[in-house]
Amino acid sequence: MKKPLPETRDPLVEYAGKIELDTPFVPAPGPADVAAVVRAIEDDAGSWSFVQHHPQPVDPQEHRNWIRAALTVRLAGGLPQQLADGMDRLLQAELRGKDITDAAFLPRLTGAYPVADQVSIWNGDIVTLQIGAIANAANAQLLGCFQPFHACIDNAIHSAAGPRLREDCARIMELQGHDEPTGRVKITRAYNLPSGYVLHTVGPIVPDQHPTAQQAQELANCYAACLSLTAEMGIKSVALCGISTGVFGYPADQATEIALRTVANWFEQNPGGLDHVVFNTFGTAATELYQEAIRSWT
C-alpha cells in the first residue's frame, strides 16, 4: 500500500472569509473604457511612481500596454474602487473576445494510465480555459510577477485576472506573516478569468537542473495539494500547469513523471474526489513529454 499523501493545505478558515472566497465575483457593469482606466491609474496613489517615470503614451494605441505595465509593478494595497471596476470592465470585454476552451469537451486519455478517463492533456493558454480551478506556479511572496510582460504563467494569470487577484494574495500573506512554503497551496477567486478559482502553489527552485529527493517530494506535494484543496472546495475539475519547469529550473521530463504519478496516486487514495484533471502543457515539447510518458506507462 502506498503511504498517505502529506498534508499540504492550510486551513481555509484562516483566510477564506478575509478574501470573500465564497462570494461569487460579479464584475462591474458597463462598457470598457481604456481612457478611464488610464485616468484612474494617474489618480492612484499606488501608481504614482510608475506614472512619474512612465507618463501615459501619446499614441492611444499604446495605452493598453501602459496599463498592463502599471498594474504589473503596482504594489498591493489601497486599490481604488474606480480602478478596480474599470479594469473589470476592460478585462471582461477582452475575455469576450478570446477563444475560450471549455475543459468539459477536451478528449480524455486512453491506455494504461490508471485514471485515463478522468485526465486530459491540453496544449493551450491556461488563461483561456473554462474549468473549475487552475493552478498557478507562484513565487514565495505569492503576489505575482512584478516584471512587465515577463513570459511566466504567474504574470499571465495576474494580468488576465486583474488587480483584485494581487489584493487577495496580499491579504493572505499579511494574515500568514511569512513567505509561502514550498509545496503548499492557497486558493483565491479567479476574477476575470474563465475559470472559477486560482490555486497558488510554490514549487522547488532547482538552479543546477539536478533536483534532490527532497525537491522531488516538494514538487509532488504541490500537485497533491492542488488536487486536495480543489476537492475540499467542492470543485470537480482542475487544470495543472508545469510547476517549477520554467525559471525555477526543474527538468521538464522529471517533473512530468512526478505530476503523472502524483495524480494517479491521489486518485487511488481519493476515489471520486474529482471528475477531471487537465495537464496544461503550453508548448509542443511539453506536450510530447506527457504523451510519451503516457504511452510508456507501466
N, C-alpha and C positions, 0 to 999 in steps of 0.2 A: 504493500500500500504506500502511495506517495505521502510524504509528510505534508501537513496542512500548510497552506499559504500563510505567510506572515501578515499580521495586522498592519496595514499601512495607511489607514484612514484616520483622520482626526474627527472627533465627534461633530456632527453638523450643528448641534445645539450651540457650539462655541461661536459660530459666526453666521448661521443661516438667517436669523432674524435681523441681524445688523445690516445685511445687504438685501433684505426682502426677497430671499431666494424663492419663496413660494408664491410671490405675487407676479402674475403674468405681466410681461412687458407690453405696454401699449404705446407705440410711437406717437409723437406729437402730430396732430393732423395738419394738413396744409401743404401747399406746393413747395418744392425745393427752391432755395434762393441762395445761390453761391455768394452773391454780393452781400447779403445779410449776414452770412457766416463770416465773411471777411471782416465786416464791421464789428461783429461780436468778438472776434479774436483781437482786433485792435483795441477794443474796450476792456478786454480781460486782463486783470492784474497778473494772472499767472502766465500770460503770454507776453508780458511787457518786454523782457529781454530779447526774445525772438524778434518781435516787431521792430525793436530799436536797431537790431543788426541786419534784419531782412525786411525792409519795407515792402508793402504789397507790390507785386509786379504791375507795370503799366499796362501790359497786354492782358486783358481779361481771360484769355485762353490759358494763361499760366496760373490763374487763381486757384484752381483745384489742387495742383501740386503744392502750392504755397500753403494751403490749408492743411494738407496731409503732413507736410514737414513741421508746421507749427504745432500740431497736436501730437506728433511723434516725440518731440522734445519737451513738451509741456509736462511739468511735474504734476502729480495728483494733488487734489485738494482745491476747494473753493471753485469748483466748476460752475460757471454761471448758468442759470436755467435757460437763458436765451441762446447761449452757445450749444448747450446740450440738445435742446429742442431743434435748433437749426441743423445740427449735424444729423439728428434722427431723420428729419425730412429729406436731407440730401442723400443719406445712405439708403433710405428706403426707396427713393427714386432710382438710385443706381442698382439696387437689388432687383427691382422690377425689370431692369434692362439686361440682367445677366442670364446666362443659360444655366438654369438650376437643374441639378440631377437629384431625382428622388431615389434615395437609397433602397426603398422598398422594391424597386424594379431592377436592381442590379442582379446579375446572374450569381448563383451560389456555386461553390466549388464542387467538384466531383473527385472521386478517387479514394485513396486510403486514409486521408486526413480524418481524424476521429469525429469532428463536428463539421464536416464539409458542407452539409446542408444549412448550416447557420452562419456561414462565413463567406464573404466576398473579397476579392482583390480589385481595387479600383484605382486606376491611374488618372488622377484629376486634381483640381484645385479644391482643397477642403473647405474654403470659404464659400463655395457654390454647392455644397452638399446639404440636402434636406434630410435630416436624421435627428434622432433624439438628442445625442450629445456628440461633441468632437473633442479629441484630445489635443492639447497644446503643449509643445515642448518648451517649457518656460525656463527662465533663469531663476536663481535662488532668491532674487528680490521679488519675483512674481509680478512685476509691474509692466512687463512688455519690453520691447526693444526701443531704445532711445536714439537709434541711428536712422535718420530719414532714408526711406527707400531701401533699407537693408533687406536682402533677399532671404529672410528667415521666416519660418512659419509663425513665430511669435509676432513679428511685425505685421505680417499679412492678416492675422486674426484680429489683432487690436485695431488695425486700420479699418477693416471692414465692419467690425462690431461697433466702433465708435468710442468716444472718450469715457462713457459711463463704465465701460469694462475696466479701465485702469482705476477708476474711483473705487469700484468694488474690491479689486485686488489690494489696493492700498489700505482699505478698511480692514480687510482680513489680516494683512501683515501688521497693522497697528495693534490689533487685538492679540495677535500671536506674540509680537515683541521680539522676533528674531527671524533670520532668513529661513526659507523653506528647506527642510532637509531633503537630501536626495532620496528618491524612491517613494515619496509620499504624494498626496494629491489633494487639491481643493477644487471646488466647483462654484461656478457663477452662472447667471443667466447669460445668454448669447447676444442679447440686444438685437442689432441689425443684421445678424447672420441668419441664414435659413434654418440652421439647427436650433434646438431648444436651449442647450446648455453648453458651456465650455469647461472641460476638465483641465486643470493646470498642474502639470507634473514636471519635476526636475530630474532629468537623467544624469548619469555619471559623466564626468569630463575625462576624456582619455587622450591627452595631448600626444602620446607616443604611439597611438594606434595599437597598443598591446594591453587590453583590459585584463585586470586581475579577476580572480574568482569572486572577490567582494563586489567589484563593479558589475560583473555579470549578474550577481544576485540583486544588486540595486536596480539594474535595468529591468529584470524580471518583476521586481516589486512595483515599478512604475506601471507596467501593464496590468498586473493583478489588481493594483489599487484602483486604476481607472475602471476596470470591469466591476469590481466590488461596489464602488461608490455609485456607478450607474445603476446597478441593480438595487442598491439601498434606496435610491431616489424614486424607484418605480419606473425608470426609463427602460425601454426594452431594446433599444438599438444604439450603437456607438461606433464611431469611426476612430481608429487608432493610427497615428502618424508614426514616422520612423524616428522615435525618440532617441536623442543623442547622436544620430548619424550625420548631422550637419557639422556645424562649427565645434560641437563638443567632441568630435573625433572618434566615435565608436565605429569600428569596422562594420560596414553595412551587412556583409554576409553573416557575420556572427550575430548581429542584432536581429536579423531576420529569423534565424533559428530560435533565438530566445523568445521572440514575440510569438512565433507559432506554437512553441512548446508550452509557453505560459498560458496562452489562450486555451489550448487543449486541456491542460491540467486544471485550469479554472472551471471549465465546463464539466469536467469529471467530478469535481468537488461541489459544484453548484448546478446540478441538472435543472433545466428550466429557468435558470436565473436571468437569461437574456434570450431574445429571439434572433438577433442579428448583430454580427460584428463585421465591420469593414476595415480591411487593411488599406489605408490610403498611401499609395506608393509615390505619386508625383514624379514621374520620370520613367523612361524606358528601362534604364539599368536596374532601378529598384524593383520595378515590376517583374523583370525577368528573374531576379533573385528569389522573389516569393514564388513565382511559377515553378522554377526549378526545384526549390525546396519542397513544394507540394508534390511534384512528380516523383521525387525520390524519397518520399516519406515512408518510414518503416516503423 
